[in-house]
Amino acid sequence: MEELIAAIARGLVEDKESVTVKADAPAEDGTITYHLHVAEDDMGRVIGKQGRIAKAIRTVVRAAATKKEMKVVVEID
């Protein structure tokens, strides 16, 4: 899942080296939280106007997680 999030983010940003994804330990309900970090200058590219790109990233990742019977949350830091 981390590779999927990183691949999507690298396609959007200019500074591809600054993209990192970290996962938290699963919560009690089994939900895994992924934290996406990008360069400060690229933050707008990843979030998009009115959060549309961020919402799309979350939708794609949630769909991929559903196929693996996982629950995930993506946070952009």
ZADO-1210 file (C-alpha; in nm, 4 decimals, padded with zeros to 6 digits):
<atoms>
<atom x="00.0000" y="00.0000" z="00.0000" code="MET" pos="1"/>
<atom x="00.2893" y="00.2348" z="00.0781" code="GLU" pos="2"/>
<atom x="00.4271" y="00.1869" z="-00.2723" code="GLU" pos="3"/>
<atom x="00.0906" y="00.2720" z="-00.4283" code="LEU" pos="4"/>
<atom x="00.0608" y="00.5950" z="-00.2298" code="ILE" pos="5"/>
<atom x="00.4219" y="00.6910" z="-00.3067" code="ALA" pos="6"/>
<atom x="00.3811" y="00.6177" z="-00.6792" code="ALA" pos="7"/>
<atom x="00.0711" y="00.8350" z="-00.7046" code="ILE" pos="8"/>
<atom x="00.2370" y="01.1197" z="-00.5146" code="ALA" pos="9"/>
<atom x="00.5583" y="01.1033" z="-00.7191" code="ARG" pos="10"/>
<atom x="00.3512" y="01.1507" z="-01.0331" code="GLY" pos="11"/>
<atom x="00.2133" y="01.4765" z="-00.8971" code="LEU" pos="12"/>
<atom x="00.5123" y="01.6507" z="-00.7380" code="VAL" pos="13"/>
<atom x="00.8256" y="01.8171" z="-00.8724" code="GLU" pos="14"/>
<atom x="01.0599" y="01.7082" z="-00.5893" code="ASP" pos="15"/>
<atom x="01.0163" y="01.3315" z="-00.6163" code="LYS" pos="16"/>
<atom x="01.2943" y="01.2588" z="-00.3637" code="GLU" pos="17"/>
<atom x="01.1012" y="01.4251" z="-00.0806" code="SER" pos="18"/>
<atom x="00.8018" y="01.1883" z="-00.1032" code="VAL" pos="19"/>
<atom x="00.7842" y="00.9558" z="00.1978" code="THR" pos="20"/>
<atom x="00.5067" y="00.7341" z="00.3264" code="VAL" pos="21"/>
<atom x="00.4976" y="00.5990" z="00.6806" code="LYS" pos="22"/>
<atom x="00.2435" y="00.3599" z="00.8294" code="ALA" pos="23"/>
<atom x="00.1188" y="00.3591" z="01.1869" code="ASP" pos="24"/>
<atom x="00.0509" y="00.0396" z="01.3756" code="ALA" pos="25"/>
<atom x="-00.3009" y="-00.0946" z="01.3176" code="PRO" pos="26"/>
<atom x="-00.5676" y="00.0531" z="01.5446" code="ALA" pos="27"/>
<atom x="-00.8001" y="-00.1595" z="01.7548" code="GLU" pos="28"/>
<atom x="-01.0475" y="-00.1900" z="01.4679" code="ASP" pos="29"/>
<atom x="-00.7688" y="-00.2918" z="01.2248" code="GLY" pos="30"/>
<atom x="-00.7437" y="00.0437" z="01.0485" code="THR" pos="31"/>
<atom x="-00.3946" y="00.1361" z="00.9295" code="ILE" pos="32"/>
<atom x="-00.3118" y="00.5061" z="00.8963" code="THR" pos="33"/>
<atom x="-00.0620" y="00.6071" z="00.6269" code="TYR" pos="34"/>
<atom x="00.1114" y="00.9461" z="00.6485" code="HIS" pos="35"/>
<atom x="00.2183" y="01.1012" z="00.3178" code="LEU" pos="36"/>
<atom x="00.4933" y="01.3631" z="00.3439" code="HIS" pos="37"/>
<atom x="00.5920" y="01.5855" z="00.0500" code="VAL" pos="38"/>
<atom x="00.7988" y="01.9029" z="00.0120" code="ALA" pos="39"/>
<atom x="00.6328" y="02.2225" z="00.1292" code="GLU" pos="40"/>
<atom x="00.6280" y="02.3607" z="-00.2269" code="ASP" pos="41"/>
<atom x="00.4469" y="02.0511" z="-00.3576" code="ASP" pos="42"/>
<atom x="00.1772" y="02.0416" z="-00.0901" code="MET" pos="43"/>
<atom x="-00.0720" y="02.2294" z="-00.3097" code="GLY" pos="44"/>
<atom x="-00.0191" y="01.9886" z="-00.5966" code="ARG" pos="45"/>
<atom x="-00.1026" y="01.6894" z="-00.3783" code="VAL" pos="46"/>
<atom x="-00.4042" y="01.8484" z="-00.2106" code="ILE" pos="47"/>
<atom x="-00.5489" y="02.0167" z="-00.5196" code="GLY" pos="48"/>
<atom x="-00.8240" y="02.2732" z="-00.5445" code="LYS" pos="49"/>
<atom x="-01.0773" y="02.2211" z="-00.2671" code="GLN" pos="50"/>
<atom x="-00.8986" y="01.8945" z="-00.1778" code="GLY" pos="51"/>
<atom x="-01.0098" y="01.7124" z="-00.4913" code="ARG" pos="52"/>
<atom x="-00.6765" y="01.5422" z="-00.5620" code="ILE" pos="53"/>
<atom x="-00.6347" y="01.4393" z="-00.1973" code="ALA" pos="54"/>
<atom x="-00.9855" y="01.2952" z="-00.2019" code="LYS" pos="55"/>
<atom x="-00.9078" y="01.1046" z="-00.5222" code="ALA" pos="56"/>
<atom x="-00.5884" y="00.9610" z="-00.3721" code="ILE" pos="57"/>
<atom x="-00.7819" y="00.8435" z="-00.0672" code="ARG" pos="58"/>
<atom x="-01.0485" y="00.6847" z="-00.2883" code="THR" pos="59"/>
<atom x="-00.7964" y="00.4902" z="-00.4973" code="VAL" pos="60"/>
<atom x="-00.6075" y="00.3676" z="-00.1917" code="VAL" pos="61"/>
<atom x="-00.9292" y="00.2696" z="-00.0131" code="ARG" pos="62"/>
<atom x="-01.0393" y="00.0723" z="-00.3211" code="ALA" pos="63"/>
<atom x="-00.7065" y="-00.1113" z="-00.3356" code="ALA" pos="64"/>
<atom x="-00.7270" y="-00.1843" z="00.0366" code="ALA" pos="65"/>
<atom x="-01.0791" y="-00.3225" z="00.0010" code="THR" pos="66"/>
<atom x="-00.9504" y="-00.5826" z="-00.2442" code="LYS" pos="67"/>
<atom x="-00.7018" y="-00.6950" z="00.0225" code="LYS" pos="68"/>
<atom x="-00.9712" y="-00.6775" z="00.2921" code="GLU" pos="69"/>
<atom x="-00.7942" y="-00.3976" z="00.4776" code="MET" pos="70"/>
<atom x="-00.9088" y="-00.0675" z="00.6260" code="LYS" pos="71"/>
<atom x="-00.6828" y="00.2288" z="00.5556" code="VAL" pos="72"/>
<atom x="-00.6738" y="00.6041" z="00.6130" code="VAL" pos="73"/>
<atom x="-00.4412" y="00.8402" z="00.4236" code="VAL" pos="74"/>
<atom x="-00.3265" y="01.1617" z="00.5901" code="GLU" pos="75"/>
<atom x="-00.1264" y="01.4246" z="00.4041" code="ILE" pos="76"/>
<atom x="00.1242" y="01.5981" z="00.6311" code="ASP" pos="77"/>
</atoms>
